[in-house]
Amino acid sequence: MLSTVSPSHISSNNGSNCLDEGSGANGSVARMVTCVNNLHQKWIYSQTSFTLINAFSGRCLDADTGTINQDGTKVTVWNCWGGDNQIWFFDNGP
């Protein structure tokens, strides 16, 4: 699980792709891209608000409300405001 203290990558199973916030502007699409070890690809998980905060922009990972609960939900970054679409949980399964 990600820490509330130190920024970490969110990576694919093989570790070659990382979640990247794009430009970091509100509405910027978050995508899995080749890991390059920069702050655009580092996230801090708040165990109090259950939000994922990008280490570079300080914006939260945000599920687009127009596509939420569908296959292919658009995920962006947005100013943190505590909405349900910014709350994330981790499955510690296999």
C-alpha positions in Angstrom: 0.0 0.0 0.0 1.1 3.6 -0.6 2.3 5.6 2.3 0.9 8.8 3.6 4.5 10.0 4.1 6.7 9.1 1.1 5.5 9.3 -2.6 5.4 6.0 -4.4 4.7 4.7 -7.9 1.5 3.0 -8.9 2.8 0.5 -11.4 1.7 -2.3 -13.7 2.2 -5.9 -12.7 5.5 -6.1 -14.5 6.7 -2.7 -13.2 7.4 -1.2 -16.6 4.5 1.2 -16.6 3.5 3.8 -14.0 0.5 5.9 -13.5 1.3 9.4 -14.7 -0.7 12.6 -14.1 0.0 14.1 -17.5 0.4 17.9 -17.5 -1.0 18.1 -13.9 -3.7 20.6 -14.9 -7.2 20.1 -13.7 -8.8 17.5 -16.1 -5.5 16.1 -17.3 -5.9 12.4 -18.1 -4.0 10.0 -15.9 -2.4 7.3 -18.0 -0.1 4.3 -17.6 3.1 5.1 -19.3 6.8 4.0 -19.2 8.2 4.6 -15.8 10.8 7.4 -15.8 11.0 8.0 -12.0 9.8 11.6 -11.8 7.3 13.3 -9.5 4.5 13.2 -12.2 4.5 9.5 -11.5 4.6 9.5 -7.7 1.5 9.4 -5.6 0.8 9.8 -1.9 -2.1 7.9 -0.4 -3.8 9.6 2.4 -5.1 7.1 4.9 -7.4 9.7 6.5 -9.1 11.0 3.3 -8.5 7.9 1.2 -7.3 10.1 -1.7 -4.3 9.7 -4.0 -2.4 12.9 -4.3 0.2 13.5 -7.0 3.6 14.5 -5.6 4.2 17.1 -8.3 0.9 18.9 -8.7 -0.7 18.2 -5.4 -3.9 17.3 -7.2 -6.0 14.3 -6.5 -6.7 11.3 -8.7 -10.3 11.8 -9.8 -12.8 9.4 -11.5 -14.8 11.3 -14.1 -18.4 11.5 -12.9 -19.7 11.2 -16.5 -18.1 7.8 -17.0 -17.9 6.5 -13.4 -19.1 2.9 -12.8 -18.6 1.9 -16.4 -15.9 -0.1 -18.2 -13.3 2.4 -19.3 -13.9 5.1 -16.6 -11.9 8.2 -17.4 -9.4 9.0 -14.6 -8.0 12.5 -14.4 -6.4 14.7 -11.8 -8.3 17.6 -10.2 -8.0 19.9 -7.2 -8.7 17.8 -4.1 -12.1 18.5 -2.7 -13.2 15.3 -1.0 -15.8 14.0 -3.4 -16.7 10.4 -3.6 -15.1 10.2 -7.0 -11.7 11.0 -5.4 -11.9 8.2 -2.8 -9.7 5.1 -3.6 -9.3 1.8 -1.8 -6.7 -0.9 -2.4 -7.4 -4.6 -2.8 -4.6 -6.5 -1.1 -5.5 -9.8 -2.8 -3.2 -11.9 -4.9 
